[in-house]
Amino acid sequence: MDDLAERIKASIEDPNSDPWFPQLTADLTARAWDCLHRDLGLTPDTYGTERVLSRSTSAPREVIASLKTCSSTCPTASAISIEALAPECAIQYQKRGVNFYSSEEILHTPVLSCIEEALAIINQVPSLMRTVAALVRSLHVIKPGDEDHDVSFSEPHVPFSIFVSVPEKRIASDGLRVAEAIVHESMHLQLTFIQHMTPLIGPTADKYYSPWRRQFRNPEGVLQAIYVFKTIYTFFQALNSTSNDAIDNRAIRRRRLTIMNQLKGVTALRDSKALTSTGVEFVEWLMK
């Protein structure tokens, strides 16, 4: 078995592992970069979402801002680029109901400061910030329909990009909400990399109830949700122990309680015959 696959299995079996697996991220992303370079010729320096989507290294790449990450704890970490898509590419997302801020809106409204605050919040947990910084090369800023509705997503075929909504004006706990979304989508990317190395689920037609979607989903979707929200729960647990006045501990406690109750509603996945042996161990570990 590949050494990295063995290390993934050992991390899953280690009760003291953080769910964002900081000890694995560098090697997981290195494998993903190798694949991307072989397939498309892209490197960390030339990466762009539109270049992945168009499968062309010459596709346009507009970087609106470049945000430093974890400057005090990992000074050599790569920055996260706030990237805009060309109109021809953005319109494909608009057909799916996803609208983006313009470059001017990002630079001349509080949107950018909210993202910077979100990264500062994540940086309160340095090992998580290092993981996020390794996983996210491009961040696209979604304009939400209203300030109470958060939208975020990532796509497995765009391995180092995330799409996150940010309120147009500053509101209570907006930095925390954006921080959660960034961590959320980063962990989707990470679990996809893990499953490339160590399959966790086999083919099945079975469905399991997801309290987050309030509908039945295939085990892959439910496993992704369990992993992401267990990571957020642990992240918020770590935040709750800090003394940073900028962090709303009451909001964190409420969010942790909600996530804990949701995780209790997905125990049926433990019995899925679609889980591989490592998948069974992984679900058991997440549900502890």
C-alpha positions as CSV (number, residue, x, y, z in Angstrom):
1,M,0.0,0.0,0.0
2,D,1.1,3.6,-0.7
3,D,2.8,5.2,2.2
4,L,0.4,8.1,2.2
5,A,-2.5,5.8,2.2
6,E,-1.0,4.1,5.2
7,R,-0.6,7.4,6.9
8,I,-4.2,8.4,6.2
9,K,-5.4,5.1,7.8
10,A,-3.1,5.7,10.8
11,S,-4.5,9.3,11.2
12,I,-8.0,8.0,11.1
13,E,-7.2,5.5,13.8
14,D,-5.5,8.1,16.0
15,P,-8.0,9.4,18.6
16,N,-5.9,12.5,19.0
17,S,-5.9,13.6,15.4
18,D,-7.5,16.9,14.5
19,P,-10.1,16.3,11.8
20,W,-8.4,18.7,9.4
21,F,-5.4,16.3,9.5
22,P,-2.6,18.9,9.4
23,Q,0.0,16.2,9.2
24,L,-1.4,15.0,5.9
25,T,-2.3,18.1,4.0
26,A,1.1,19.0,2.5
27,D,1.4,15.5,1.0
28,L,-2.2,15.3,-0.2
29,T,-1.9,18.7,-2.0
30,A,1.5,17.7,-3.4
31,R,-0.2,14.7,-5.0
32,A,-3.0,16.8,-6.3
33,W,-0.6,19.4,-7.8
34,D,1.3,16.6,-9.5
35,C,-1.9,15.3,-11.1
36,L,-2.9,18.8,-12.2
37,H,0.5,19.5,-13.7
38,R,0.4,16.2,-15.6
39,D,-3.1,16.8,-16.9
40,L,-3.1,20.5,-17.6
41,G,0.4,21.8,-17.1
42,L,-0.8,24.0,-14.2
43,T,1.4,24.8,-11.1
44,P,0.7,26.7,-7.9
45,D,2.1,29.8,-9.6
46,T,0.0,29.5,-12.7
47,Y,-3.2,28.1,-11.2
48,G,-6.5,29.7,-12.0
49,T,-10.1,28.5,-11.7
50,E,-10.9,29.5,-15.3
51,R,-7.8,27.7,-16.5
52,V,-9.0,24.5,-14.9
53,L,-12.5,24.8,-16.2
54,S,-11.3,25.6,-19.8
55,R,-8.4,23.2,-19.5
56,S,-6.1,25.8,-20.9
57,T,-3.0,27.4,-19.3
58,S,-3.5,30.5,-21.4
59,A,-7.1,31.2,-20.2
60,P,-7.4,34.6,-18.4
61,R,-6.9,35.0,-14.7
62,E,-7.9,38.2,-12.9
63,V,-6.7,38.4,-9.4
64,I,-8.6,41.1,-7.5
65,A,-6.6,40.9,-4.3
66,S,-4.1,38.5,-2.7
67,L,-4.6,37.9,1.0
68,K,-1.8,36.7,3.3
69,T,-2.5,33.7,5.5
70,C,-1.2,32.9,9.0
71,S,1.6,35.5,8.8
72,S,2.6,35.0,12.4
73,T,2.6,31.2,12.4
74,C,3.6,30.2,8.9
75,P,5.3,33.1,7.1
76,T,6.1,31.1,4.0
77,A,2.5,30.0,3.4
78,S,1.0,30.9,0.0
79,A,-1.5,33.7,-0.2
80,I,-5.2,33.1,-1.1
81,S,-6.1,35.0,-4.3
82,I,-9.5,36.6,-4.6
83,E,-10.2,35.8,-8.2
84,A,-12.8,37.0,-10.7
85,L,-14.1,34.9,-13.6
86,A,-14.4,36.3,-17.1
87,P,-18.0,37.1,-18.1
88,E,-18.2,34.1,-20.4
89,C,-17.3,31.8,-17.6
90,A,-19.3,33.6,-14.9
91,I,-22.5,33.4,-16.9
92,Q,-22.4,29.6,-16.6
93,Y,-22.7,30.0,-12.9
94,Q,-25.3,32.7,-13.2
95,K,-27.5,30.1,-15.0
96,R,-27.3,28.1,-11.8
97,G,-28.4,31.1,-9.7
98,V,-24.8,32.1,-8.6
99,N,-23.9,35.8,-8.9
100,F,-20.5,37.3,-8.1
101,Y,-19.4,40.6,-6.9
102,S,-17.5,42.8,-9.4
103,S,-13.9,43.7,-8.8
104,E,-15.0,47.2,-7.9
105,E,-17.6,46.0,-5.4
106,I,-15.0,43.8,-3.7
107,L,-12.4,46.5,-3.4
108,H,-14.7,49.4,-2.5
109,T,-17.2,47.9,-0.1
110,P,-16.7,46.1,3.3
111,V,-16.6,42.7,1.5
112,L,-12.8,42.5,1.5
113,S,-12.4,43.4,5.1
114,C,-15.0,40.7,6.1
115,I,-12.9,38.1,4.3
116,E,-9.7,39.4,6.0
117,E,-11.5,39.1,9.4
118,A,-12.6,35.6,8.5
119,L,-9.0,34.5,7.8
120,A,-7.9,36.2,11.0
121,I,-10.4,34.1,12.9
122,I,-9.2,30.9,11.3
123,N,-5.7,31.9,12.2
124,Q,-6.7,31.6,15.8
125,V,-6.2,27.9,15.2
126,P,-2.8,27.9,13.4
127,S,-2.7,24.3,12.3
128,L,-6.1,24.7,10.6
129,M,-5.0,27.9,8.9
130,R,-2.0,26.2,7.5
131,T,-4.3,23.4,6.1
132,V,-6.7,26.0,4.6
133,A,-3.8,27.9,3.1
134,A,-2.5,24.8,1.4
135,L,-5.8,23.8,0.0
136,V,-7.2,27.1,-1.3
137,R,-5.4,28.9,-4.1
138,S,-8.4,30.8,-5.5
139,L,-11.5,32.2,-3.7
140,H,-14.5,33.5,-5.6
141,V,-16.9,35.9,-3.8
142,I,-20.6,35.2,-4.3
143,K,-23.1,38.0,-3.9
144,P,-25.9,36.5,-1.7
145,G,-29.6,37.1,-2.3
146,D,-29.9,38.5,1.2
147,E,-27.7,39.0,4.2
148,D,-29.2,36.1,6.1
149,H,-28.6,33.5,3.5
150,D,-25.1,32.0,3.2
151,V,-24.0,30.3,0.0
152,S,-20.8,28.4,-0.6
153,F,-19.6,25.5,-2.7
154,S,-16.6,23.8,-4.2
155,E,-16.3,21.4,-7.1
156,P,-14.1,18.2,-7.1
157,H,-12.9,18.9,-10.7
158,V,-11.6,22.4,-9.6
159,P,-9.3,21.2,-6.9
160,F,-7.9,24.4,-5.3
161,S,-10.8,26.8,-5.7
162,I,-13.7,27.6,-3.4
163,F,-16.8,29.8,-3.8
164,V,-18.1,31.7,-0.8
165,S,-20.8,34.3,-0.2
166,V,-20.0,37.5,1.8
167,P,-22.6,40.1,3.0
168,E,-22.5,43.4,1.1
169,K,-22.4,45.3,4.4
170,R,-21.0,44.3,7.8
171,I,-23.5,42.5,10.1
172,A,-23.2,40.7,13.4
173,S,-20.9,37.6,13.3
174,D,-20.3,38.0,9.5
175,G,-16.6,37.3,9.9
176,L,-17.4,34.1,11.8
177,R,-19.9,33.0,9.2
178,V,-17.4,33.5,6.3
179,A,-14.7,31.7,8.3
180,E,-17.0,28.7,8.7
181,A,-17.7,28.8,4.9
182,I,-14.0,28.9,4.0
183,V,-13.3,26.0,6.4
184,H,-16.3,24.1,5.1
185,E,-15.3,24.3,1.5
186,S,-11.6,23.6,2.2
187,M,-12.5,20.4,4.0
188,H,-14.6,19.3,1.0
189,L,-11.5,19.6,-1.1
190,Q,-9.4,17.8,1.5
191,L,-11.7,14.8,1.8
192,T,-11.8,14.5,-2.0
193,F,-8.0,14.3,-2.0
194,I,-8.1,11.7,0.8
195,Q,-10.6,9.6,-1.1
196,H,-8.3,9.7,-4.2
197,M,-5.7,7.9,-2.0
198,T,-8.0,5.8,0.2
199,P,-11.5,4.9,-1.1
200,L,-14.0,5.2,1.7
201,I,-17.2,4.4,-0.1
202,G,-18.0,1.9,-2.9
203,P,-20.9,2.0,-5.4
204,T,-24.4,1.8,-3.9
205,A,-28.0,3.0,-4.6
206,D,-28.6,3.4,-0.8
207,K,-29.8,6.8,0.5
208,Y,-29.3,8.2,4.0
209,Y,-31.1,11.2,5.6
210,S,-29.1,14.4,5.7
211,P,-30.3,16.9,8.4
212,W,-28.3,19.6,6.6
213,R,-30.1,19.2,3.3
214,R,-33.3,17.8,5.0
215,Q,-33.5,15.1,2.4
216,F,-32.1,11.7,1.6
217,R,-28.7,11.6,-0.1
218,N,-26.2,9.0,-1.3
219,P,-23.6,8.0,1.3
220,E,-20.9,10.0,-0.4
221,G,-22.8,13.3,0.2
222,V,-23.6,12.4,3.8
223,L,-20.0,11.4,4.6
224,Q,-18.8,14.7,3.1
225,A,-21.2,16.6,5.4
226,I,-20.3,14.6,8.5
227,Y,-16.6,15.3,7.9
228,V,-17.0,19.0,7.1
229,F,-19.3,19.7,10.1
230,K,-17.2,17.6,12.5
231,T,-14.3,19.8,11.5
232,I,-16.2,23.0,12.0
233,Y,-17.4,21.7,15.4
234,T,-13.8,21.1,16.5
235,F,-12.7,24.4,15.0
236,F,-15.4,26.2,17.0
237,Q,-14.5,24.3,20.1
238,A,-10.9,25.5,19.7
239,L,-12.1,29.1,19.1
240,N,-14.3,29.0,22.2
241,S,-11.2,28.5,24.3
242,T,-9.5,31.7,23.0
243,S,-9.7,35.1,24.6
244,N,-10.1,37.1,21.4
245,D,-12.6,39.8,22.0
246,A,-13.5,39.9,18.3
247,I,-15.0,36.4,18.5
248,D,-18.6,36.0,19.5
249,N,-18.4,33.1,21.9
250,R,-22.2,33.0,22.3
251,A,-22.7,32.6,18.6
252,I,-20.0,29.8,18.6
253,R,-21.7,27.9,21.4
254,R,-25.1,28.1,19.6
255,R,-23.6,26.9,16.4
256,R,-21.8,24.0,18.1
257,L,-25.0,22.9,19.7
258,T,-26.8,23.0,16.3
259,I,-24.0,21.0,14.7
260,M,-23.9,18.4,17.5
261,N,-27.6,17.8,17.2
262,Q,-27.3,17.4,13.4
263,L,-24.5,14.9,13.7
264,K,-26.6,12.8,16.1
265,G,-29.1,12.5,13.2
266,V,-26.8,10.7,10.8
267,T,-25.7,7.6,12.8
268,A,-27.4,5.3,10.2
269,L,-24.4,5.7,7.9
270,R,-22.4,3.6,10.3
271,D,-24.3,0.5,9.0
272,S,-23.9,1.2,5.3
273,K,-22.5,-1.8,3.4
274,A,-21.1,0.7,0.9
275,L,-18.4,1.8,3.3
276,T,-15.0,0.3,2.9
277,S,-13.2,-1.0,5.9
278,T,-11.3,2.3,6.2
279,G,-14.6,4.1,5.6
280,V,-16.2,2.3,8.6
281,E,-13.3,3.3,10.8
282,F,-13.5,6.9,9.5
283,V,-17.2,7.2,10.2
284,E,-16.8,5.7,13.7
285,W,-13.9,8.1,14.4
286,L,-16.0,11.1,13.2
287,M,-19.0,10.2,15.2
288,K,-17.1,9.9,18.6
